[in-house]
């Protein structure tokens, strides 16, 4: 019901940031926390440095020099400090605080109560946790805003791309096997008889509640929403805009304890009970019966895609136009059906392709299209056809084959140089204090403002 991807992302972020060192056993005399550096009126904590190092180790980093991590944090904090003074960067403090409160409520809705959530994330109280969320969002917003302001005019000429390649070509990595893919995806449609059966089942549940059963007990028995069924269908502290539109519209039109008629959303069919409403926040229970297609409904969807594939093969429509006209995947239908890789390009490393799709692509050549097959999208069953647009064998990067990739590398280098130049220009006029524990660090920038020996 909620945006599960967002929830999962938030959970991952908090576990990464707050669990790593709080779960560790402290040794006698070990520093619990302290200030590692001060930049203007921004602070880097010792725990910030440790958490960055721990996360890098978890991601497989071979080298974890604490001095490097501290320098990166100091540099980012300087950008944040300068961004807050930049009158051309919108002050979003109030909006970020409200956003932090909304994220807090969103996380809270996944737990039985606040005490359980705070214990899971090792916070003493809600105020402390909200402040931590806000701190992350503030640093991210202002750091990115200043970075964009400094680098907005960055560009590289063809000659600069060539020079970059000639200088670094021996250090550039080999490109692994890659492919380009385009898809057309549709959701199998439920028959009217199937829809009526789901509505009939929900109406029977509603009648049982009117006859004395509790909404909570019926949700535990019948609801197919994994996120709330075990909790009696309850979602707490729901912010306006958090739920899908049909759910929210139905919930907010109810009186407290009133139960809705069955309503349809992209997830299936629901009945909803409004528990309480306060301003833009509300609590609600619901019972979901998923719109899981039957075998016959899946076959009908496959037949539809098979006919679309035939139109493409017969030359009566291009795959690009067919994707725009028929695909129900909003991420790709307006882009000729092209599936983007991790870096945003149209090239995907072959080894990163899910096994289910690799199986469908087996034996296909450039330009071929798979038969319609079943897959999942956001936990919903879908039917797809995929076109193998291009095949790029593993190779060493060259200007001829990878110009755009090399151009992006050269542009990133120029942006980093612009940031470095900006940082160095601010050093003389910015208050910077680094704790004595880092006296032996050899920083790239002159953060300690030491006299330069001639």
C-alpha positions in Angstrom: 0.0 0.0 0.0 2.6 2.5 0.9 5.5 3.2 -1.4 7.4 0.1 -0.4 10.5 1.0 -2.4 10.8 4.3 -0.5 10.2 2.6 2.9 12.9 0.0 2.1 15.3 2.7 1.0 14.7 4.7 4.3 15.2 1.6 6.4 18.5 0.8 4.6 19.7 4.4 5.1 19.0 4.4 8.8 20.4 0.9 9.4 23.6 2.0 7.6 24.0 5.3 9.5 22.8 4.5 12.9 23.4 0.8 13.5 27.1 0.3 12.6 28.8 1.8 15.6 25.9 1.8 18.1 25.6 -2.0 18.1 29.4 -2.4 18.7 30.6 -3.2 22.2 32.7 -0.4 23.6 36.1 -1.3 25.0 37.3 0.3 28.2 38.5 3.8 27.6 37.1 3.9 24.1 35.8 7.2 22.8 32.0 7.1 22.6 31.8 10.2 20.3 33.4 13.6 19.9 34.0 16.4 17.5 36.4 15.5 14.7 36.3 18.8 13.0 34.5 22.2 12.8 34.1 24.1 9.5 32.5 27.5 10.0 29.5 26.5 12.2 29.2 23.0 10.8 30.4 20.0 12.8 31.8 16.6 11.8 31.5 14.1 14.6 33.9 11.2 15.2 31.0 8.8 14.7 30.4 10.3 11.2 33.9 9.3 10.2 33.5 5.8 11.7 30.2 5.2 10.0 31.6 6.2 6.6 34.5 3.8 7.1 32.2 1.0 8.3 29.9 1.4 5.3 32.9 1.4 2.9 34.1 -1.8 4.4 30.7 -3.4 4.0 30.8 -2.4 0.3 34.1 -4.2 -0.1 36.5 -1.2 0.0 40.1 -2.5 0.2 41.6 0.7 1.7 40.0 2.6 4.5 42.3 5.5 5.4 40.5 7.4 8.2 42.2 10.6 7.1 40.7 10.3 3.6 37.2 9.8 5.0 37.5 12.8 7.3 38.8 15.0 4.4 35.8 14.1 2.3 33.4 14.9 5.2 35.1 18.2 5.8 34.9 19.2 2.1 31.2 18.3 2.0 30.6 20.3 5.2 32.3 23.4 3.7 30.0 23.2 0.7 27.0 23.0 3.1 28.4 26.0 5.1 28.8 28.1 1.9 25.4 27.0 0.5 23.6 28.3 3.6 25.1 31.7 3.0 24.4 31.7 -0.8 21.3 34.0 -1.3 20.7 32.2 -4.7 20.1 28.9 -3.0 16.6 28.6 -1.6 16.4 28.3 2.2 14.4 25.1 2.6 14.9 24.6 6.4 11.2 24.6 7.2 10.4 22.3 4.3 13.2 19.9 5.3 12.0 19.8 8.9 8.5 19.0 7.7 9.9 16.4 5.3 11.9 14.9 8.2 8.7 14.7 10.3 6.9 13.0 7.4 9.7 10.4 7.0 9.6 9.8 10.8 5.8 9.2 10.6 6.3 7.0 7.5 8.8 4.8 9.4 6.6 4.8 12.4 3.7 3.4 10.4 5.8 0.2 9.9 6.0 -0.5 13.6 3.4 -1.4 16.2 4.4 1.6 18.3 7.0 4.4 18.7 8.9 2.6 21.5 9.5 -0.4 19.2 10.8 1.8 16.4 13.1 3.8 18.6 14.5 0.6 20.1 15.1 -0.8 16.6 17.1 2.3 15.5 18.8 2.8 18.9 17.4 6.2 19.6 16.4 7.4 23.1 13.5 9.5 22.0 11.6 10.7 18.9 13.1 14.2 19.1 16.6 12.7 18.7 15.6 10.6 15.8 13.8 13.4 14.0 16.9 15.6 14.4 19.1 12.9 12.9 16.8 12.5 9.9 16.7 16.3 9.4 20.5 16.5 9.7 21.0 14.0 6.8 18.4 15.8 4.6 19.9 19.3 5.3 23.4 18.2 4.4 22.2 16.4 1.3 20.1 19.3 0.0 22.6 22.1 0.7 25.7 20.1 -0.4 24.1 19.1 -3.7 22.7 22.6 -4.3 26.1 24.2 -3.9 27.8 21.6 -6.0 25.4 22.3 -8.8 25.9 26.0 -8.5 29.7 25.7 -8.7 29.7 23.2 -11.6 26.6 24.4 -13.6 28.7 25.8 -16.4 31.1 22.9 -16.6 31.6 21.5 -20.1 34.3 19.8 -22.1 35.2 20.2 -25.8 36.0 17.3 -28.1 39.7 18.2 -27.8 39.5 18.0 -24.0 37.8 14.6 -24.3 40.6 13.4 -26.5 43.3 14.9 -24.2 41.7 13.2 -21.2 41.6 9.8 -23.0 45.3 10.1 -24.2 46.4 11.0 -20.6 44.4 8.3 -18.8 43.8 5.5 -21.3 46.1 3.1 -19.6 44.2 3.5 -16.4 40.7 3.2 -17.8 38.9 -0.1 -17.0 37.8 -2.7 -19.5 34.1 -2.6 -20.4 32.4 -5.9 -19.7 29.9 -7.5 -22.0 26.9 -5.2 -22.4 23.6 -5.2 -24.1 20.8 -2.7 -24.9 17.3 -3.8 -24.3 13.8 -2.3 -25.0 10.6 -3.7 -23.6 6.8 -3.6 -23.8 5.1 -4.5 -20.5 1.4 -4.9 -19.7 -0.6 -5.8 -16.6 -3.0 -8.7 -17.2 -6.6 -7.5 -17.0 -9.0 -9.1 -14.6 -12.3 -10.3 -16.1 -15.5 -8.6 -14.8 -16.5 -11.9 -13.1 -13.2 -11.9 -11.2 -13.6 -8.3 -10.1 -17.2 -8.9 -9.0 -16.0 -11.9 -6.9 -13.4 -9.8 -5.1 -16.0 -7.1 -4.4 -18.5 -9.8 -3.2 -15.9 -11.2 -0.8 -15.1 -7.8 0.7 -18.8 -7.0 1.1 -19.2 -10.3 3.0 -16.3 -9.4 5.3 -17.9 -6.0 5.9 -21.2 -7.7 6.8 -19.4 -9.9 9.3 -17.8 -6.8 10.9 -21.3 -5.2 11.1 -22.4 -8.5 12.7 -19.9 -8.3 15.5 -16.5 -9.3 14.2 -13.7 -6.7 14.6 -12.1 -5.1 11.6 -8.7 -5.9 13.1 -9.4 -9.7 13.4 -10.8 -9.8 9.9 -7.7 -8.0 8.5 -5.5 -10.6 10.2 -7.4 -13.4 8.6 -8.2 -12.1 5.1 -6.0 -9.1 4.2 -3.3 -9.9 1.6 -1.2 -6.8 2.4 2.0 -8.2 3.9 2.8 -4.8 5.3 -0.2 -4.5 7.6 -2.2 -7.7 7.8 -0.3 -9.0 10.9 -1.0 -5.7 12.6 -4.8 -5.9 12.0 -4.5 -3.9 8.8 -3.4 -0.8 10.7 -1.3 2.1 9.2 -0.5 4.8 11.7 0.5 8.5 11.1 -0.2 8.4 7.4 0.8 11.7 5.8 -1.4 13.2 3.0 0.1 12.0 -0.3 1.7 8.9 1.2 -0.9 6.4 0.0 -2.1 5.7 -3.5 -4.8 8.2 -4.6 -7.9 5.9 -4.5 -7.0 4.8 -1.0 -6.4 8.3 0.3 -9.6 9.7 -1.3 -11.7 7.0 0.2 -10.1 7.2 3.7 -10.3 10.9 4.0 -14.0 10.9 3.0 -14.9 8.7 6.0 -16.0 9.6 9.5 -14.0 8.1 12.3 -14.6 4.3 12.6 -16.7 4.3 9.4 -15.9 1.6 6.8 -15.8 2.3 3.1 -17.4 0.5 0.3 -14.9 -1.7 -1.7 -12.6 0.5 -3.7 -10.1 -0.4 -6.5 -6.5 0.6 -6.6 -3.5 -0.6 -8.6 -2.9 -3.2 -5.8 -6.3 -4.7 -5.9 -9.6 -4.1 -3.9 -9.9 -2.7 -0.4 -12.3 -1.8 2.4 -10.9 0.9 4.6 -11.7 2.0 8.2 -10.7 5.5 9.3 -9.5 5.3 12.9 -8.6 9.0 13.5 -7.7 12.1 11.6 -5.7 15.1 12.8 -4.8 17.8 10.3 -2.9 16.2 7.4 -2.2 13.0 9.3 -4.5 10.1 9.8 -4.6 6.4 11.0 -6.5 3.8 9.1 -7.0 0.1 8.8 -7.7 -1.7 5.5 -8.3 -5.2 4.2 -6.7 -5.8 0.7 -7.6 -8.6 -1.7 -4.9 -8.5 -4.4 -5.8 -8.3 -8.1 -3.9 -11.5 -8.8 -4.6 -12.6 -12.3 -5.7 -16.2 -13.0 -4.0 -18.5 -15.5 -6.6 -17.6 -18.1 -6.1 -13.9 -17.6 -2.3 -14.3 -18.0 -2.9 -16.3 -21.2 -5.1 -13.5 -22.5 -2.3 -10.9 -21.8 0.3 -13.1 -23.5 -1.9 -13.4 -26.5 -2.2 -9.6 -26.7 1.5 -9.1 -26.6 2.0 -11.9 -29.1 -0.2 -10.0 -31.6 1.7 -6.8 -30.9 5.0 -8.6 -31.5 3.6 -9.9 -34.9 2.7 -6.3 -35.9 6.3 -5.3 -35.2 7.9 -8.3 -37.1 5.5 -7.7 -40.1 6.7 -4.1 -40.2 3.3 -2.6 -39.6 4.5 -0.7 -36.5 8.0 0.0 -35.1 8.9 -1.4 -31.6 9.3 2.2 -30.5 5.8 3.2 -31.5 4.4 0.0 -30.1 6.0 0.7 -26.8 4.5 4.2 -26.7 1.1 2.9 -27.7 0.8 -0.3 -25.7 3.3 -0.5 -22.9 2.0 0.2 -19.4 5.5 0.8 -18.0 5.7 4.5 -17.4 9.5 4.4 -16.9 10.2 3.2 -20.5 7.1 3.7 -22.8 8.1 7.4 -23.5 11.7 6.4 -24.3 11.1 3.8 -27.1 10.9 1.1 -24.4 14.6 1.4 -23.7 15.6 0.0 -20.3 18.2 2.2 -18.6 21.4 0.7 -17.0 22.7 1.6 -13.5 24.5 4.6 -14.9 21.5 6.0 -16.7 22.7 5.0 -20.1 21.1 2.5 -22.5 23.9 -0.1 -21.9 23.5 -2.8 -19.3 26.2 -5.2 -18.1 25.1 -8.6 -19.3 26.1 -10.2 -15.9 23.8 -7.8 -14.0 20.6 -9.0 -16.0 18.2 -11.0 -13.7 18.3 -14.7 -14.4 14.7 -14.8 -15.5 15.4 -12.3 -18.3 18.7 -13.9 -19.2 16.8 -17.2 -19.8 14.4 -15.4 -22.2 17.3 -13.8 -24.1 19.2 -17.0 -24.6 19.9 -17.7 -28.3 18.7 -14.3 -29.4 20.6 -12.1 -31.8 20.7 -8.3 -32.2 17.2 -7.1 -33.3 15.4 -10.3 -32.1 12.3 -10.1 -29.8 11.5 -12.6 -27.0 8.2 -14.4 -26.8 5.8 -13.0 -24.2 6.8 -14.1 -20.7 5.8 -13.6 -17.1 7.7 -11.3 -14.8 7.1 -9.1 -11.7 7.0 -5.3 -11.3 6.6 -3.9 -7.8 5.2 -7.3 -6.6 2.6 -7.3 -9.4 2.5 -10.0 -12.1 3.2 -8.6 -15.6 3.7 -9.9 -19.1 6.6 -8.6 -21.2 8.3 -8.8 -24.6 11.9 -7.6 -24.8 13.9 -6.6 -27.9 17.6 -7.1 -28.0 18.6 -3.7 -29.4 22.4 -4.1 -29.3 25.2 -6.4 -28.2 28.5 -4.9 -27.1 31.3 -7.4 -26.4 33.8 -6.8 -23.6 36.5 -4.4 -24.8 39.0 -1.9 -23.7 37.6 1.6 -23.7 38.3 3.6 -26.9 37.2 7.0 -28.3 35.7 5.2 -31.2 33.4 2.9 -29.2 32.9 4.8 -25.9 33.1 8.5 -26.7 30.1 9.5 -24.5 31.4 7.4 -21.6 34.8 9.0 -21.8 33.2 12.5 -22.2 31.3 11.9 -18.9 34.6 10.9 -17.2 36.3 14.0 -18.4 33.4 16.2 -17.4 33.4 14.6 -13.9 37.1 15.3 -13.6 36.5 19.0 -14.5 33.7 19.3 -12.0 35.9 17.9 -9.3 38.6 20.3 -10.2 36.1 23.2 -10.0 35.0 22.0 -6.5 38.7 21.7 -5.4 39.4 25.2 -6.6 36.4 26.6 -4.8 37.3 24.9 -1.6 40.9 26.1 -1.7 39.6 29.7 -2.3 37.5 29.5 0.9 40.2 28.1 3.2 41.8 31.4 4.1 38.6 33.0 5.3 36.8 30.0 6.8 37.2 28.9 10.5 38.5 25.4 10.5 39.5 23.3 13.5 40.5 19.7 13.3 40.9 17.6 16.4 44.4 16.6 17.5 43.7 13.0 16.8 44.3 13.8 13.2 47.5 15.7 13.5 49.4 13.1 11.5 47.0 13.1 8.5 48.4 14.3 5.2 45.4 16.0 3.7 45.2 16.9 0.0 44.0 20.4 0.8 45.6 22.7 3.4 42.8 22.3 6.0 45.2 22.9 8.8 46.3 26.2 7.2 49.9 25.3 7.7 52.6 27.6 6.2 53.7 26.5 2.8 57.4 25.9 2.6 59.1 27.6 -0.3 
